[in-house]
Amino acid sequence: MAIFKSVINVNNGNTGWTRQHVLDALETAFSQLGWNGGSAVAGSPVAFEAPGNNSTNIGDSNWRFCGGPAVTIGSTINRYFYVTNNGTSSYSVLEQWFTGSVSIANDTLSYTRHGLQTGNPVVWNPDSVSGSISPLVNNTTYFVIRIDANTIKLAATLDDATNGIPINITATSGSFNLIPLRRAFNVLYNNFQIDVEIGDILNFTVNDTTSGGNFFLVNDPTTGYNTNKILNTSNYQSLSYQIFPTGQGTSNVSWQVRGWPQTEDEVSNPQEISGTGFPGVYSYGYINSTNPSMRGVIRVLPSVNGISTFYPYWKYTIPASGGRSSLKIKVYRFPSGYSYPGNIAGISIHNIGSGWNANEVLTIPGSSIGGVDITNDILVGVNSATTAQQNAGNGVCDVVVTNYGAGSTMYQKSSFGHFAVLRNVNDNTKTFGTTFYGFGMDQNNYRM
């Protein structure tokens, strides 16, 4: 096999060369060897910078200067579920509402963040455990008229609920610290998916007398029951502020969902394995220890209510526009217990985009990132944080873009001659078929 030698002179053989000239020569050498692999990408976003100080760090205090005022912290709520079994095939999981108040004048019942929608069938006082409301009849199904996130009325029929015709409440008696309302039985609630905000408390009353096995809260119920997946201190390293479920395997199970990572089904780094025992994603749920089909998913959703070591985040995809590709991002907020709770804490990027420009101008809608539109929109453009913008929370963050080289150019190369990155594609059919090499130039004596 013939071996050919080629000489590449730094700075074309001229004196007075710099570190940049050295990297340029190295780039040419790799090009001739065919080692600059992959495909070139122009205008790829690599980071968002906080208003005023250009920091890309999640948790930098300057992030609070964008995204408007802090979102409302709110309060932690207890949520209750009545769990029964359908033979050995599934759990029936019916949500219940206990703590509330009644307004005779307005015909309303109040339950904080009830989650009910107009037309939902509910059973009034199924176990006859508290005071009475006239003319409501215990263990009778009524239909919800949603007033707002914390208030409902009840209708006698679905048509009445749809048409906004409530039952006229005429009197109350007894204690209303425990007003019982329960979803009416429906196959839709078999192995029901529960969406819970960070910080809230889940309470399960398990009335399973025939299926065998016990009720447990676990990591990833979709792959079956395993004692190593039960959410307890034996299986998972305890983190700061983290609360583990109590009553596992009994008829009364409770879990304050605090200090755990929120549910995530999309791995930011496919080669990463989390150190907390989760296989790269975060998934929770309930399952029967004997019958694997009796299981359901619990999705832990972002909220600033629960103190945690983790910053809650909202996923948003910036749509493509003109020659600019779409971009998947996560927008983080400071949780309670931190400085600036409810304010923006950072933005991270989660795909390789193209066609973007530095100082690209766009708006990230507040309703997609835990706030409301206009008030909590994030403005992206030319970085700015004047005193007025800081006070109003409407400073402007910016996006930093780069170009990824291939062929005649290296993957990355510093314009100041500080570093270069070579992407050598050994086998593009393999997960680990690409090798990246980094080169750095000594600042004082040009050593590599």
C-alpha positions as CSV (number, residue, x, y, z in Angstrom):
1,M,0.0,0.0,0.0
2,A,1.4,3.4,-1.0
3,I,1.8,6.0,1.6
4,F,1.7,9.7,0.5
5,K,3.1,12.6,2.5
6,S,1.7,16.1,2.4
7,V,3.0,19.2,4.1
8,I,0.7,21.9,5.2
9,N,2.5,25.1,6.1
10,V,1.1,27.2,9.0
11,N,0.1,30.6,7.7
12,N,1.2,29.5,4.2
13,G,4.8,29.4,5.5
14,N,4.9,33.0,6.5
15,T,6.2,34.2,9.9
16,G,4.0,36.0,12.5
17,W,1.5,33.2,12.7
18,T,-1.0,32.9,15.5
19,R,-3.0,30.2,17.2
20,Q,-5.7,30.7,14.7
21,H,-3.3,30.0,11.8
22,V,-2.3,26.7,13.6
23,L,-6.0,25.6,13.8
24,D,-6.6,26.6,10.2
25,A,-3.7,24.3,9.1
26,L,-5.0,21.5,11.2
27,E,-8.4,21.9,9.7
28,T,-6.9,21.6,6.2
29,A,-5.0,18.4,7.2
30,F,-8.2,16.8,8.5
31,S,-10.0,17.8,5.4
32,Q,-7.5,16.1,3.2
33,L,-7.7,13.0,5.4
34,G,-11.5,13.0,5.0
35,W,-12.0,13.2,8.7
36,N,-14.4,16.2,8.8
37,G,-17.5,14.0,8.9
38,G,-21.2,14.5,9.1
39,S,-23.3,17.3,7.5
40,A,-22.7,21.0,7.8
41,V,-25.4,23.0,9.6
42,A,-25.7,26.8,9.4
43,G,-27.4,29.0,12.0
44,S,-27.9,26.4,14.8
45,P,-29.0,27.8,18.2
46,V,-26.8,26.7,21.0
47,A,-28.0,28.7,24.0
48,F,-30.3,31.5,25.3
49,E,-28.7,34.3,27.3
50,A,-30.4,36.0,30.3
51,P,-31.3,39.7,29.9
52,G,-28.6,42.0,31.0
53,N,-25.6,39.7,31.7
54,N,-25.6,37.2,28.9
55,S,-25.5,34.2,31.3
56,T,-26.7,30.9,29.9
57,N,-26.9,29.2,33.4
58,I,-30.2,27.9,34.6
59,G,-30.8,29.6,37.9
60,D,-29.0,32.9,37.1
61,S,-30.8,35.7,38.9
62,N,-31.0,37.9,35.7
63,W,-33.5,35.5,34.1
64,R,-36.1,37.0,36.4
65,F,-36.0,40.2,34.3
66,C,-37.9,38.5,31.5
67,G,-41.2,36.7,31.4
68,G,-43.2,39.3,33.3
69,P,-44.0,39.1,37.0
70,A,-43.7,35.9,39.0
71,V,-46.5,33.4,38.5
72,T,-48.7,32.8,41.5
73,I,-47.2,30.3,43.9
74,G,-50.7,29.1,45.0
75,S,-51.0,26.4,47.7
76,T,-50.6,22.7,48.0
77,I,-53.8,20.7,47.9
78,N,-54.8,17.3,49.0
79,R,-56.3,15.1,46.3
80,Y,-58.3,12.0,47.2
81,F,-59.0,8.8,45.2
82,Y,-61.3,5.9,45.9
83,V,-59.7,2.7,44.4
84,T,-61.6,-0.5,43.8
85,N,-60.7,-3.5,41.7
86,N,-62.5,-4.9,38.6
87,G,-61.7,-8.5,39.3
88,T,-58.0,-8.9,38.4
89,S,-58.1,-6.9,35.2
90,S,-57.9,-3.3,36.4
91,Y,-58.2,-0.8,39.2
92,S,-61.1,1.6,39.1
93,V,-59.7,5.0,40.3
94,L,-62.4,7.6,41.2
95,E,-61.4,11.0,42.4
96,Q,-63.1,12.4,45.4
97,W,-63.4,15.9,46.8
98,F,-63.7,16.5,50.5
99,T,-62.7,20.0,51.8
100,G,-65.0,22.7,50.4
101,S,-67.7,25.2,51.1
102,V,-71.3,25.9,50.0
103,S,-73.1,29.1,48.9
104,I,-76.9,28.9,49.2
105,A,-77.1,32.4,47.6
106,N,-75.1,31.3,44.5
107,D,-76.0,27.6,44.4
108,T,-72.2,26.8,44.3
109,L,-69.8,24.3,45.8
110,S,-66.1,25.3,46.1
111,Y,-63.2,22.9,45.8
112,T,-59.7,24.3,45.2
113,R,-58.4,23.3,41.7
114,H,-61.1,20.6,41.3
115,G,-60.3,19.8,37.7
116,L,-64.0,19.1,36.8
117,Q,-65.6,20.1,33.5
118,T,-69.2,20.9,32.6
119,G,-71.1,17.6,32.1
120,N,-69.0,15.4,34.3
121,P,-71.2,13.0,36.3
122,V,-70.5,13.0,40.1
123,V,-72.1,11.2,43.0
124,W,-73.1,13.3,46.0
125,N,-72.1,11.9,49.4
126,P,-71.8,8.3,48.4
127,D,-71.0,7.1,51.9
128,S,-73.3,9.5,53.8
129,V,-70.5,10.7,56.0
130,S,-71.1,14.4,56.5
131,G,-73.8,17.1,56.6
132,S,-76.6,17.4,54.1
133,I,-77.5,19.9,51.4
134,S,-81.1,20.3,50.4
135,P,-82.4,19.1,47.9
136,L,-79.3,16.9,47.1
137,V,-79.9,13.2,47.9
138,N,-77.0,11.0,49.2
139,N,-75.5,8.4,46.7
140,T,-77.2,10.1,43.8
141,T,-75.6,11.1,40.5
142,Y,-75.6,14.8,39.4
143,F,-73.8,16.6,36.6
144,V,-71.2,19.4,36.9
145,I,-71.5,23.0,35.7
146,R,-68.0,24.4,35.9
147,I,-67.9,28.0,37.0
148,D,-64.1,28.3,37.4
149,A,-61.1,26.4,38.5
150,N,-62.3,26.4,42.1
151,T,-66.1,26.5,41.9
152,I,-68.9,24.3,40.4
153,K,-72.7,24.0,40.5
154,L,-74.6,20.8,40.2
155,A,-77.4,20.0,37.7
156,A,-80.0,17.2,37.8
157,T,-79.4,16.1,34.2
158,L,-76.7,16.3,31.6
159,D,-79.0,18.5,29.5
160,D,-79.4,20.9,32.4
161,A,-75.7,21.0,32.9
162,T,-75.1,21.7,29.3
163,N,-77.7,24.5,29.3
164,G,-76.4,25.9,32.6
165,I,-79.5,25.1,34.7
166,P,-78.3,24.3,38.3
167,I,-80.1,22.8,41.2
168,N,-81.3,25.5,43.6
169,I,-79.7,24.9,47.0
170,T,-82.2,25.8,49.7
171,A,-80.6,24.7,52.9
172,T,-77.5,23.1,54.6
173,S,-77.0,21.3,57.8
174,G,-74.2,19.6,59.7
175,S,-70.4,20.1,59.2
176,F,-69.0,20.9,55.8
177,N,-65.4,20.4,56.5
178,L,-65.8,17.0,54.7
179,I,-68.1,17.5,51.8
180,P,-68.0,14.3,49.8
181,L,-68.2,14.3,46.1
182,R,-67.0,11.4,43.9
183,R,-66.8,10.8,40.2
184,A,-69.5,8.4,39.0
185,F,-68.3,5.0,38.0
186,N,-67.2,4.8,34.4
187,V,-64.9,2.4,32.5
188,L,-62.9,5.5,31.5
189,Y,-61.5,5.5,35.1
190,N,-60.2,1.9,34.9
191,N,-56.4,2.2,35.3
192,F,-57.0,6.0,35.2
193,Q,-54.0,8.3,34.5
194,I,-53.6,10.8,37.3
195,D,-52.0,14.2,36.5
196,V,-50.6,15.8,39.6
197,E,-48.7,19.0,40.2
198,I,-45.4,19.1,42.1
199,G,-46.2,19.8,45.7
200,D,-49.7,18.3,45.9
201,I,-50.6,15.3,48.0
202,L,-52.2,12.2,46.6
203,N,-54.3,10.1,49.0
204,F,-55.6,6.7,48.0
205,T,-58.3,4.7,49.8
206,V,-57.9,1.2,48.5
207,N,-61.0,-1.0,48.8
208,D,-59.6,-4.1,47.0
209,T,-60.8,-7.3,48.6
210,T,-60.8,-9.9,45.9
211,S,-57.9,-9.4,43.4
212,G,-55.0,-10.5,45.7
213,G,-51.8,-8.5,45.8
214,N,-51.4,-5.0,47.2
215,F,-51.4,-1.4,45.9
216,F,-48.0,0.2,45.4
217,L,-46.6,3.4,43.9
218,V,-43.7,2.6,41.6
219,N,-41.3,3.8,39.0
220,D,-42.6,3.0,35.4
221,P,-45.6,0.8,36.0
222,T,-45.8,0.0,32.3
223,T,-43.0,-2.6,32.6
224,G,-44.8,-4.6,35.3
225,Y,-44.3,-5.0,39.1
226,N,-40.9,-5.4,40.7
227,T,-40.1,-4.8,44.3
228,N,-37.0,-2.8,43.2
229,K,-39.3,-0.2,41.6
230,I,-41.3,0.7,44.7
231,L,-40.9,4.3,45.6
232,N,-39.1,3.9,48.9
233,T,-35.7,4.7,50.5
234,S,-34.4,1.2,49.9
235,N,-34.7,1.6,46.1
236,Y,-34.0,5.3,45.6
237,Q,-31.5,7.6,47.0
238,S,-33.1,10.3,49.2
239,L,-32.7,13.8,47.8
240,S,-33.1,17.1,49.5
241,Y,-36.8,18.0,50.1
242,Q,-37.9,14.7,48.7
243,I,-40.9,13.0,50.3
244,F,-41.5,9.2,49.9
245,P,-45.0,7.7,49.8
246,T,-46.4,6.3,53.1
247,G,-48.7,3.3,53.6
248,Q,-47.3,1.3,50.7
249,G,-49.1,-2.0,50.2
250,T,-52.0,-1.0,52.6
251,S,-55.5,0.3,52.2
252,N,-54.4,3.9,52.8
253,V,-51.5,5.2,50.7
254,S,-50.4,8.8,50.6
255,W,-47.7,10.6,48.6
256,Q,-46.8,14.3,48.8
257,V,-45.2,14.7,45.4
258,R,-42.3,16.9,46.4
259,G,-38.6,16.7,45.6
260,W,-39.0,14.2,42.8
261,P,-38.2,15.0,39.1
262,Q,-41.2,15.8,37.0
263,T,-42.4,13.2,34.5
264,E,-40.2,13.1,31.4
265,D,-40.5,10.7,28.5
266,E,-38.0,12.4,26.2
267,V,-34.4,11.9,27.1
268,S,-32.2,15.0,26.6
269,N,-29.1,12.9,26.2
270,P,-29.8,9.3,24.9
271,Q,-26.5,8.1,26.3
272,E,-27.3,9.4,29.8
273,I,-28.3,7.1,32.7
274,S,-29.7,9.0,35.7
275,G,-27.9,8.5,39.0
276,T,-31.2,8.3,40.9
277,G,-32.2,4.9,39.6
278,F,-34.3,5.9,36.7
279,P,-33.4,4.7,33.2
280,G,-32.9,8.1,31.6
281,V,-36.6,9.1,31.9
282,Y,-38.9,9.8,34.8
283,S,-42.1,7.8,35.0
284,Y,-44.4,7.1,38.0
285,G,-47.6,5.1,38.6
286,Y,-49.5,2.6,40.7
287,I,-49.7,-1.1,40.3
288,N,-51.0,-4.3,41.9
289,S,-48.2,-6.6,43.2
290,T,-49.8,-9.7,41.9
291,N,-51.8,-8.7,38.8
292,P,-49.7,-6.7,36.4
293,S,-52.7,-5.5,34.3
294,M,-54.0,-3.5,37.4
295,R,-51.8,-0.5,36.9
296,G,-51.9,3.2,35.9
297,V,-49.7,6.1,35.2
298,I,-49.1,9.1,37.5
299,R,-47.8,12.1,35.6
300,V,-45.9,14.6,37.8
301,L,-46.5,18.0,36.1
302,P,-44.4,21.2,36.6
303,S,-45.4,23.6,39.3
304,V,-43.7,26.3,41.4
305,N,-45.6,25.2,44.5
306,G,-43.4,22.4,45.7
307,I,-39.9,23.1,47.2
308,S,-37.4,21.0,45.4
309,T,-33.8,20.7,44.3
310,F,-35.1,20.6,40.7
311,Y,-36.3,23.6,38.8
312,P,-39.7,22.9,37.3
313,Y,-39.8,23.4,33.5
314,W,-42.3,23.7,30.7
315,K,-41.6,22.2,27.3
316,Y,-42.4,24.3,24.3
317,T,-41.5,24.1,20.6
318,I,-40.8,27.4,18.9
319,P,-42.5,27.0,15.4
320,A,-40.5,27.2,12.2
321,S,-40.7,30.5,10.5
322,G,-39.2,31.6,7.1
323,G,-35.9,29.9,6.8
324,R,-35.7,29.2,10.5
325,S,-36.3,25.6,11.8
326,S,-38.5,24.8,14.7
327,L,-36.7,24.6,18.1
328,K,-37.6,22.5,21.2
329,I,-36.9,24.2,24.4
330,K,-37.5,23.9,28.2
331,V,-38.4,27.0,30.1
332,Y,-37.5,26.8,33.8
333,R,-38.9,28.7,36.8
334,F,-37.7,29.2,40.3
335,P,-39.7,27.0,42.7
336,S,-40.9,28.0,46.2
337,G,-38.2,28.1,48.7
338,Y,-35.8,29.7,46.3
339,S,-35.1,33.4,45.7
340,Y,-37.5,34.8,43.1
341,P,-40.1,32.0,43.3
342,G,-42.3,31.9,40.2
343,N,-40.0,33.9,38.0
344,I,-38.2,32.6,34.9
345,A,-35.0,30.7,35.9
346,G,-33.6,29.8,32.4
347,I,-34.1,28.3,29.0
348,S,-32.4,25.2,27.5
349,I,-32.3,23.9,23.9
350,H,-33.1,20.3,23.0
351,N,-32.7,19.8,19.3
352,I,-30.3,20.9,16.6
353,G,-31.9,23.7,14.7
354,S,-30.8,25.5,11.6
355,G,-31.4,28.7,9.7
356,W,-31.4,30.9,12.8
357,N,-29.8,34.3,13.1
358,A,-28.1,35.9,16.2
359,N,-30.6,38.2,17.9
360,E,-33.6,36.4,16.3
361,V,-36.8,38.2,17.3
362,L,-39.7,36.1,18.6
363,T,-42.1,35.7,21.5
364,I,-42.5,32.7,23.7
365,P,-46.2,32.7,24.8
366,G,-46.8,32.9,28.6
367,S,-49.6,30.4,28.5
368,S,-47.2,27.7,27.3
369,I,-44.7,28.2,30.1
370,G,-46.8,28.2,33.3
371,G,-48.2,31.7,33.0
372,V,-50.7,33.7,30.9
373,D,-50.3,35.2,27.5
374,I,-49.0,38.8,27.2
375,T,-48.4,39.2,30.9
376,N,-45.9,36.3,31.1
377,D,-44.6,36.3,27.5
378,I,-40.8,36.0,27.1
379,L,-39.4,38.4,24.5
380,V,-36.4,37.2,22.5
381,G,-34.3,39.6,20.4
382,V,-31.5,42.0,21.1
383,N,-30.4,41.4,24.7
384,S,-31.6,44.2,27.0
385,A,-32.4,44.8,30.6
386,T,-32.9,48.4,31.3
387,T,-34.0,49.5,34.8
388,A,-37.5,49.9,33.5
389,Q,-37.5,46.5,31.9
390,Q,-36.1,44.9,35.1
391,N,-38.9,46.4,37.2
392,A,-41.5,45.3,34.7
393,G,-40.0,41.9,34.0
394,N,-40.1,42.5,30.3
395,G,-36.4,42.4,29.6
396,V,-35.2,40.8,26.3
397,C,-33.1,37.6,26.2
398,D,-31.2,36.6,23.1
399,V,-30.3,33.4,21.3
400,V,-26.7,32.5,20.4
401,V,-26.2,30.6,17.2
402,T,-23.2,28.7,15.6
403,N,-22.3,26.9,12.4
404,Y,-21.4,23.2,12.4
405,G,-18.8,22.3,9.8
406,A,-18.1,19.2,7.7
407,G,-16.0,18.4,4.6
408,S,-13.6,21.2,4.3
409,T,-14.3,22.6,7.7
410,M,-14.1,21.2,11.2
411,Y,-17.2,20.6,13.4
412,Q,-16.3,23.6,15.5
413,K,-13.4,26.1,15.5
414,S,-12.8,29.1,17.7
415,S,-12.5,32.4,15.8
416,F,-9.9,33.4,18.4
417,G,-7.8,30.3,17.9
418,H,-8.6,28.9,21.4
419,F,-10.0,25.5,20.4
420,A,-11.2,23.2,17.7
421,V,-13.5,20.2,17.6
422,L,-13.2,17.4,15.0
423,R,-16.2,15.2,14.2
424,N,-14.9,11.9,12.8
425,V,-17.7,9.6,11.5
426,N,-16.5,6.1,11.8
427,D,-19.8,4.4,11.0
428,N,-23.0,6.4,10.7
429,T,-25.1,3.2,11.2
430,K,-24.0,2.8,14.8
431,T,-25.2,4.7,17.9
432,F,-21.6,5.2,19.0
433,G,-20.2,5.4,15.5
434,T,-19.0,9.0,15.7
435,T,-15.9,10.2,17.6
436,F,-15.4,13.8,18.7
437,Y,-11.8,15.1,19.3
438,G,-11.1,18.4,21.1
439,F,-8.0,20.5,20.5
440,G,-6.9,23.4,22.7
441,M,-4.1,25.9,22.1
442,D,-2.0,27.1,25.0
443,Q,-2.3,30.8,25.4
444,N,1.3,31.6,26.0
445,N,3.6,29.2,24.1
446,Y,1.4,27.8,21.3
447,R,1.5,24.2,22.7
448,M,-1.5,22.1,21.6
